Amino acid sequence: MNVGDVVRKLGRKLAIAVSAVAVFLVLAELGARLAESGPMSLYDSSPYAKDPDGVLPHVHKPDFRGRWDSTWYETNGRGWRGPELPATKPAGEFRILALGDSCTFGKGVLEQETWPRALEAELSRDLPAGRSVRVVNLGVNGYATRDYVHVFETDGRDLQPDLVVVGYNINDFPNPVRSADNKVFHAAGGEDNLRAKLRRWMGPKLRDELNRLAIYRFARATYYDMSRERDYAQMEAIAKSKSSADVEGLDQGFEREEALIRRLVDGAAQVEARVVFFLFPYESMVYLADSDRGPEERVREMTADLGVPYVDVASAFREEAHATQPPRRLFVRGDRYHPNAAGYRLTAATLAGALRGLRWVPGN
């Protein structure tokens, strides 16, 4: 056999091997997409558009249908997650606005599994004749308190709400839990472990592009699941060594937050709407015995100063999670922040119980 024959034979083998790998990757990508909730989609497309006013980080495209970052998006004509709203508020309707970020939007779950939809179903049971409840989900991934206020002032006020429920998040303000989470899960603070090296090498643009692939998302979630106990041990060590005094800008951050929240509460009062706050816990706050409770107490104190009820969702998560052994999973697989469908049902049930206790809902 001459050299040319050898080269051609090796070339055919190489072509077969490359084709086999390509077929495997295509099949793996399709399998990973089938495993994600919602309709099957062959590719990801961004649901975001620029804010025409240039104030918000982004807004949702109206009437959007598609998958992005493992979540199936369905927005209505105004770019909100959920069904269309009637042109005018129906008589007898008790209307609730849900303000928040990705945890209110419902990243990782279907629209009908989000806490706004679950709360609507919970409060709609046993209503008196002629009454109804509608919860409008105004949550958007990546929003913060200043964005909640802007959304309320530009859109929410005109919806004639009776109640505004704010799904506050632990990453909305400086605190020890957020600081520790950034160090462990986002390789902040100069760590030199494998995760930090990979993040630096890949860069945000490459990570964003890879995140369009379902197989990458599956591998990432699997890695996080496998490293869960190790990461928790690091979180616990940081929680024991750090305190609120170690967090730069905590007091100034809370002053800014309180000013924004006061603006929201005052704006709601102008349209005769009440306001309720709750704090979404990180997964570590639910499953770690030594997780810092300071941020929760600070939010509770702040809402008390503003005369706004605070619903303790974090404690409900801890109680539910540790009611079984091993602890019950209440967060999306491989995700440290976003509740799964069971977590959202628990959020809605806790909110509904608190609202009934306040006698703020129809039928009370």
Kinemage of the C-alpha trace (Angstrom):
@kinemage 1
@onewidth
@group {chain A} dominant
@subgroup {mainchain}
@vectorlist {calphas} color= white
{ca met a 1} P 0.000 0.000 0.000
{ca asn a 2} L 1.493 3.313 -1.077
{ca val a 3} L 1.495 6.557 0.875
{ca gly a 4} L -1.497 7.936 -1.054
{ca asp a 5} L -3.630 4.916 -0.139
{ca val a 6} L -2.655 5.243 3.525
{ca val a 7} L -3.574 8.947 3.550
{ca arg a 8} L -6.927 8.254 1.864
{ca lys a 9} L -7.683 5.433 4.332
{ca leu a 10} L -6.832 7.631 7.311
{ca gly a 11} L -8.879 10.442 5.807
{ca arg a 12} L -11.955 8.186 5.497
{ca lys a 13} L -11.548 7.020 9.085
{ca leu a 14} L -11.166 10.576 10.281
{ca ala a 15} L -14.266 11.646 8.319
{ca ile a 16} L -16.263 8.775 9.814
{ca ala a 17} L -15.075 9.670 13.329
{ca val a 18} L -15.891 13.371 12.871
{ca ser a 19} L -19.318 12.490 11.459
{ca ala a 20} L -20.015 10.142 14.367
{ca val a 21} L -19.058 12.828 16.894
{ca ala a 22} L -21.209 15.377 15.057
{ca val a 23} L -24.212 13.021 15.023
{ca phe a 24} L -23.721 12.269 18.725
{ca leu a 25} L -23.582 15.977 19.608
{ca val a 26} L -26.686 16.729 17.529
{ca leu a 27} L -28.599 13.882 19.177
{ca ala a 28} L -27.366 14.961 22.622
{ca glu a 29} L -28.484 18.544 21.955
{ca leu a 30} L -31.929 17.352 20.815
{ca gly a 31} L -32.218 15.090 23.862
{ca ala a 32} L -31.261 17.938 26.207
{ca arg a 33} L -33.850 20.203 24.556
{ca leu a 34} L -36.546 17.562 24.890
{ca ala a 35} L -35.744 17.308 28.617
{ca glu a 36} L -36.367 21.031 29.192
{ca ser a 37} L -39.871 22.117 30.145
{ca gly a 38} L -42.209 23.514 27.533
{ca pro a 39} L -42.571 22.934 23.800
{ca met a 40} L -39.646 21.506 21.859
{ca ser a 41} L -37.472 24.182 20.245
{ca leu a 42} L -34.546 23.668 17.880
{ca tyr a 43} L -32.719 26.843 18.843
{ca asp a 44} L -32.716 29.681 21.368
{ca ser a 45} L -33.847 33.181 20.477
{ca ser a 46} L -33.608 36.234 22.712
{ca pro a 47} L -36.886 37.528 24.195
{ca tyr a 48} L -35.335 40.918 24.997
{ca ala a 49} L -35.537 44.303 23.302
{ca lys a 50} L -34.078 47.680 24.182
{ca asp a 51} L -36.137 49.864 26.478
{ca pro a 52} L -37.420 52.739 24.298
{ca asp a 53} L -36.897 55.137 27.226
{ca gly a 54} L -33.367 53.889 27.888
{ca val a 55} L -34.072 53.480 31.611
{ca leu a 56} L -34.494 49.721 32.035
{ca pro a 57} L -31.764 47.149 31.252
{ca his a 58} L -34.129 45.618 28.678
{ca val a 59} L -37.790 44.807 28.128
{ca his a 60} L -39.556 41.752 26.782
{ca lys a 61} L -40.599 41.597 23.170
{ca pro a 62} L -44.407 41.603 22.902
{ca asp a 63} L -46.157 38.420 21.702
{ca phe a 64} L -42.898 36.480 21.927
{ca arg a 65} L -42.835 32.686 21.768
{ca gly a 66} L -39.564 30.848 22.154
{ca arg a 67} L -36.886 29.393 24.416
{ca trp a 68} L -34.088 31.302 26.117
{ca asp a 69} L -31.695 30.033 28.781
{ca ser a 70} L -33.724 26.854 29.428
{ca thr a 71} L -37.007 28.772 29.895
{ca trp a 72} L -39.981 28.747 27.538
{ca tyr a 73} L -41.203 32.317 27.060
{ca glu a 74} L -44.737 33.328 26.161
{ca thr a 75} L -45.425 37.036 26.464
{ca asn a 76} L -48.638 38.913 25.823
{ca gly a 77} L -49.143 41.988 23.656
{ca arg a 78} L -47.528 44.214 26.291
{ca gly a 79} L -44.473 41.991 26.746
{ca trp a 80} L -45.514 40.540 30.107
{ca arg a 81} L -45.566 36.879 31.005
{ca gly a 82} L -49.144 35.677 31.204
{ca pro a 83} L -52.465 36.053 29.429
{ca glu a 84} L -53.690 39.221 27.764
{ca leu a 85} L -55.297 41.850 29.972
{ca pro a 86} L -58.721 43.252 29.118
{ca ala a 87} L -58.786 46.881 27.981
{ca thr a 88} L -60.599 47.882 31.161
{ca lys a 89} L -60.532 46.317 34.605
{ca pro a 90} L -63.636 44.114 35.006
{ca ala a 91} L -66.085 44.907 37.778
{ca gly a 92} L -65.492 42.834 40.899
{ca glu a 93} L -61.887 41.992 40.007
{ca phe a 94} L -59.254 42.116 42.750
{ca arg a 95} L -56.065 42.940 40.857
{ca ile a 96} L -52.580 42.152 42.146
{ca leu a 97} L -49.343 43.334 40.555
{ca ala a 98} L -46.313 41.061 40.991
{ca leu a 99} L -43.054 43.043 40.809
{ca gly a 100} L -39.642 41.423 40.791
{ca asp a 101} L -36.815 39.900 38.810
{ca ser a 102} L -36.232 36.422 37.350
{ca cys a 103} L -37.605 34.752 40.489
{ca thr a 104} L -40.933 36.519 39.927
{ca phe a 105} L -40.836 36.045 36.163
{ca gly a 106} L -40.228 32.339 36.815
{ca lys a 107} L -36.915 31.421 35.203
{ca gly a 108} L -36.696 27.685 34.631
{ca val a 109} L -40.425 26.897 34.923
{ca leu a 110} L -43.505 27.215 32.754
{ca glu a 111} L -45.779 30.223 33.035
{ca gln a 112} L -48.506 28.265 34.830
{ca glu a 113} L -45.947 27.154 37.451
{ca thr a 114} L -44.843 30.660 38.515
{ca trp a 115} L -45.822 32.082 41.903
{ca pro a 116} L -48.047 34.830 40.396
{ca arg a 117} L -50.130 32.232 38.576
{ca ala a 118} L -50.167 29.908 41.598
{ca leu a 119} L -51.223 32.802 43.859
{ca glu a 120} L -54.033 33.670 41.466
{ca ala a 121} L -55.298 30.082 41.617
{ca glu a 122} L -54.926 29.947 45.403
{ca leu a 123} L -56.902 33.146 45.998
{ca ser a 124} L -59.547 32.326 43.398
{ca arg a 125} L -60.870 29.404 45.409
{ca asp a 126} L -64.153 29.957 47.248
{ca leu a 127} L -64.628 33.530 46.075
{ca pro a 128} L -67.975 35.207 46.720
{ca ala a 129} L -70.264 35.643 43.737
{ca gly a 130} L -69.258 38.441 41.404
{ca arg a 131} L -65.623 38.544 42.566
{ca ser a 132} L -62.453 37.429 40.766
{ca val a 133} L -58.693 37.629 41.278
{ca arg a 134} L -56.082 38.432 38.648
{ca val a 135} L -52.321 38.502 39.271
{ca val a 136} L -50.332 40.399 36.643
{ca asn a 137} L -46.730 39.200 36.380
{ca leu a 138} L -44.455 42.192 35.725
{ca gly a 139} L -41.245 40.362 36.680
{ca val a 140} L -38.299 40.491 34.271
{ca asn a 141} L -34.939 38.725 34.457
{ca gly a 142} L -32.163 41.020 35.605
{ca tyr a 143} L -34.312 43.754 37.150
{ca ala a 144} L -33.530 45.395 40.499
{ca thr a 145} L -35.437 47.646 42.903
{ca arg a 146} L -35.027 50.808 40.816
{ca asp a 147} L -36.530 48.881 37.880
{ca tyr a 148} L -39.486 47.621 39.944
{ca val a 149} L -40.262 51.234 40.839
{ca his a 150} L -39.959 52.403 37.238
{ca val a 151} L -42.211 49.591 35.985
{ca phe a 152} L -44.839 50.478 38.566
{ca glu a 153} L -44.729 54.174 37.760
{ca thr a 154} L -44.854 53.725 33.973
{ca asp a 155} L -47.173 50.717 33.651
{ca gly a 156} L -48.405 49.398 36.979
{ca arg a 157} L -50.161 52.492 38.223
{ca asp a 158} L -52.475 52.558 35.172
{ca leu a 159} L -53.518 48.942 35.739
{ca gln a 160} L -55.607 49.976 38.767
{ca pro a 161} L -54.067 47.527 41.236
{ca asp a 162} L -55.619 46.754 44.599
{ca leu a 163} L -52.403 45.182 45.858
{ca val a 164} L -48.732 45.248 44.875
{ca val a 165} L -46.615 42.241 45.887
{ca val a 166} L -42.862 42.770 45.617
{ca gly a 167} L -40.710 39.664 45.272
{ca tyr a 168} L -37.551 41.167 46.745
{ca asn a 169} L -34.289 39.335 46.149
{ca ile a 170} L -31.165 38.822 48.209
{ca asn a 171} L -29.068 40.210 45.320
{ca asp a 172} L -30.953 43.529 45.376
{ca phe a 173} L -28.762 44.959 48.161
{ca pro a 174} L -25.264 44.505 49.695
{ca asn a 175} L -25.204 41.759 52.349
{ca pro a 176} L -22.986 38.900 53.610
{ca val a 177} L -24.982 36.156 51.860
{ca arg a 178} L -24.666 37.859 48.492
{ca ser a 179} L -20.959 38.483 49.105
{ca ala a 180} L -20.272 34.831 49.986
{ca asp a 181} L -22.328 33.621 47.046
{ca asn a 182} L -20.301 35.770 44.646
{ca lys a 183} L -17.061 34.334 45.996
{ca val a 184} L -18.128 30.691 45.807
{ca phe a 185} L -20.388 30.508 42.779
{ca his a 186} L -19.165 33.360 40.598
{ca ala a 187} L -15.437 33.142 41.298
{ca ala a 188} L -15.329 36.735 42.532
{ca gly a 189} L -12.606 37.900 44.858
{ca gly a 190} L -9.515 36.558 43.087
{ca glu a 191} L -9.961 32.816 43.691
{ca asp a 192} L -7.599 30.611 41.707
{ca asn a 193} L -9.659 27.413 41.550
{ca leu a 194} L -10.672 25.597 38.354
{ca arg a 195} L -14.043 27.355 38.175
{ca ala a 196} L -12.411 30.784 38.414
{ca lys a 197} L -9.846 29.911 35.757
{ca leu a 198} L -12.525 28.635 33.385
{ca arg a 199} L -14.684 31.722 33.837
{ca arg a 200} L -11.730 34.012 33.169
{ca trp a 201} L -10.669 31.997 30.111
{ca met a 202} L -14.148 31.793 28.599
{ca gly a 203} L -15.230 35.370 29.257
{ca pro a 204} L -18.854 36.551 29.413
{ca lys a 205} L -19.442 36.647 25.636
{ca leu a 206} L -18.364 33.047 25.059
{ca arg a 207} L -20.395 31.881 28.085
{ca asp a 208} L -23.459 33.669 26.705
{ca glu a 209} L -23.052 31.976 23.333
{ca leu a 210} L -22.530 28.539 24.885
{ca asn a 211} L -25.593 29.106 27.031
{ca arg a 212} L -27.698 28.952 23.862
{ca leu a 213} L -26.916 25.217 23.735
{ca ala a 214} L -29.158 22.941 25.798
{ca ile a 215} L -26.367 20.388 26.156
{ca tyr a 216} L -24.145 23.069 27.729
{ca arg a 217} L -26.926 24.040 30.121
{ca phe a 218} L -27.401 20.376 31.056
{ca ala a 219} L -23.661 19.903 31.640
{ca arg a 220} L -23.477 23.092 33.707
{ca ala a 221} L -26.429 22.046 35.888
{ca thr a 222} L -24.911 18.584 36.343
{ca tyr a 223} L -21.598 20.100 37.398
{ca tyr a 224} L -23.309 22.367 39.920
{ca asp a 225} L -25.266 19.441 41.306
{ca met a 226} L -22.129 17.329 41.666
{ca ser a 227} L -20.243 20.149 43.437
{ca arg a 228} L -23.178 21.116 45.647
{ca glu a 229} L -21.837 19.750 48.943
{ca arg a 230} L -18.350 21.168 48.373
{ca asp a 231} L -19.772 24.579 47.530
{ca tyr a 232} L -21.970 24.507 50.625
{ca ala a 233} L -18.956 23.767 52.795
{ca gln a 234} L -17.233 26.860 51.376
{ca met a 235} L -20.363 28.946 51.925
{ca glu a 236} L -20.587 27.739 55.520
{ca ala a 237} L -16.950 28.620 56.203
{ca ile a 238} L -17.427 32.117 54.805
{ca ala a 239} L -20.677 32.578 56.764
{ca lys a 240} L -18.858 31.781 60.011
{ca ser a 241} L -15.990 34.172 59.303
{ca lys a 242} L -17.905 37.123 57.852
{ca ser a 243} L -20.453 39.518 59.289
{ca ser a 244} L -22.515 42.431 58.074
{ca ala a 245} L -19.726 44.766 59.174
{ca asp a 246} L -17.443 43.173 56.567
{ca val a 247} L -19.706 44.086 53.646
{ca glu a 248} L -18.681 47.290 51.919
{ca gly a 249} L -21.467 49.782 51.294
{ca leu a 250} L -24.138 47.902 53.273
{ca asp a 251} L -25.618 50.896 55.108
{ca gln a 252} L -25.493 53.162 52.064
{ca gly a 253} L -27.027 50.409 49.968
{ca phe a 254} L -29.912 50.011 52.374
{ca glu a 255} L -30.494 53.735 52.483
{ca arg a 256} L -30.870 53.740 48.693
{ca glu a 257} L -33.151 50.725 48.817
{ca glu a 258} L -35.363 52.225 51.498
{ca ala a 259} L -35.730 55.465 49.523
{ca leu a 260} L -36.773 53.531 46.415
{ca ile a 261} L -39.205 51.335 48.319
{ca arg a 262} L -40.732 54.367 50.048
{ca arg a 263} L -41.288 55.872 46.589
{ca leu a 264} L -43.029 52.688 45.492
{ca val a 265} L -45.208 52.533 48.617
{ca asp a 266} L -46.179 56.203 48.249
{ca gly a 267} L -46.992 55.688 44.576
{ca ala a 268} L -49.187 52.710 45.381
{ca ala a 269} L -51.024 54.695 48.051
{ca gln a 270} L -51.870 57.340 45.458
{ca val a 271} L -53.918 54.760 43.547
{ca glu a 272} L -55.292 53.242 46.787
{ca ala a 273} L -53.240 50.070 46.495
{ca arg a 274} L -51.592 48.257 49.386
{ca val a 275} L -48.073 46.799 49.266
{ca val a 276} L -46.666 43.519 50.595
{ca phe a 277} L -43.005 42.486 50.571
{ca phe a 278} L -41.304 39.125 50.752
{ca leu a 279} L -37.703 38.020 50.270
{ca phe a 280} L -36.692 35.171 47.990
{ca pro a 281} L -34.043 33.044 49.722
{ca tyr a 282} L -30.965 31.692 47.983
{ca glu a 283} L -30.713 27.919 48.082
{ca ser a 284} L -27.870 28.155 50.608
{ca met a 285} L -30.129 30.133 52.988
{ca val a 286} L -32.563 27.214 52.977
{ca tyr a 287} L -30.235 24.240 53.282
{ca leu a 288} L -27.321 25.583 55.356
{ca ala a 289} L -27.779 25.539 59.132
{ca asp a 290} L -25.287 28.388 59.606
{ca ser a 291} L -26.553 30.679 56.867
{ca asp a 292} L -26.543 34.339 57.926
{ca arg a 293} L -30.078 35.489 58.841
{ca gly a 294} L -28.956 39.119 59.041
{ca pro a 295} L -30.175 40.134 55.557
{ca glu a 296} L -33.645 38.772 56.296
{ca glu a 297} L -33.859 40.702 59.543
{ca arg a 298} L -32.647 43.874 57.855
{ca val a 299} L -35.374 43.618 55.208
{ca arg a 300} L -37.960 42.887 57.893
{ca glu a 301} L -36.884 45.981 59.841
{ca met a 302} L -36.922 48.135 56.722
{ca thr a 303} L -40.453 47.123 55.760
{ca ala a 304} L -41.611 47.659 59.346
{ca asp a 305} L -40.204 51.196 59.232
{ca leu a 306} L -42.205 51.780 56.049
{ca gly a 307} L -45.384 50.310 57.525
{ca val a 308} L -45.434 47.512 54.930
{ca pro a 309} L -46.199 43.875 55.834
{ca tyr a 310} L -43.322 41.433 55.384
{ca val a 311} L -44.167 37.815 54.515
{ca asp a 312} L -41.535 35.350 55.746
{ca val a 313} L -41.224 33.095 52.687
{ca ala a 314} L -37.633 32.129 53.548
{ca ser a 315} L -38.704 30.450 56.802
{ca ala a 316} L -41.483 28.611 54.979
{ca phe a 317} L -38.868 27.259 52.542
{ca arg a 318} L -36.638 26.069 55.394
{ca glu a 319} L -39.500 24.358 57.183
{ca glu a 320} L -40.740 22.643 54.019
{ca ala a 321} L -37.275 21.593 52.835
{ca his a 322} L -36.286 19.999 56.138
{ca ala a 323} L -39.611 18.257 56.723
{ca thr a 324} L -38.121 15.212 54.967
{ca gln a 325} L -34.781 13.432 54.865
{ca pro a 326} L -33.049 13.949 52.558
{ca pro a 327} L -34.289 17.551 52.405
{ca arg a 328} L -36.918 18.299 49.780
{ca arg a 329} L -35.679 20.038 46.625
{ca leu a 330} L -37.343 23.422 46.141
{ca phe a 331} L -34.996 24.914 43.535
{ca val a 332} L -34.406 24.291 39.862
{ca arg a 333} L -31.795 21.603 39.232
{ca gly a 334} L -28.284 23.015 39.123
{ca asp a 335} L -29.557 26.472 40.067
{ca arg a 336} L -28.749 28.263 43.315
{ca tyr a 337} L -31.443 30.921 43.122
{ca his a 338} L -34.649 30.085 41.265
{ca pro a 339} L -37.391 27.974 42.874
{ca asn a 340} L -38.833 25.019 41.010
{ca ala a 341} L -42.568 24.449 40.583
{ca ala a 342} L -42.879 23.092 44.149
{ca gly a 343} L -41.018 26.123 45.500
{ca tyr a 344} L -43.341 28.485 43.678
{ca arg a 345} L -46.426 26.672 44.968
{ca leu a 346} L -45.046 27.057 48.472
{ca thr a 347} L -44.374 30.770 47.838
{ca ala a 348} L -47.959 31.272 46.654
{ca ala a 349} L -49.456 29.329 49.570
{ca thr a 350} L -47.396 31.335 52.090
{ca leu a 351} L -48.422 34.629 50.487
{ca ala a 352} L -52.083 33.600 50.340
{ca gly a 353} L -52.075 32.640 54.012
{ca ala a 354} L -50.526 35.972 54.982
{ca leu a 355} L -52.990 37.970 52.848
{ca arg a 356} L -55.936 36.127 54.356
{ca gly a 357} L -54.530 36.829 57.801
{ca leu a 358} L -54.390 40.519 56.924
{ca arg a 359} L -57.943 40.260 55.571
{ca trp a 360} L -56.815 41.903 52.352
{ca val a 361} L -58.358 39.512 49.827
{ca pro a 362} L -61.920 38.950 48.577
{ca gly a 363} L -64.040 36.738 50.819
{ca asn a 364} L -62.416 37.865 54.095
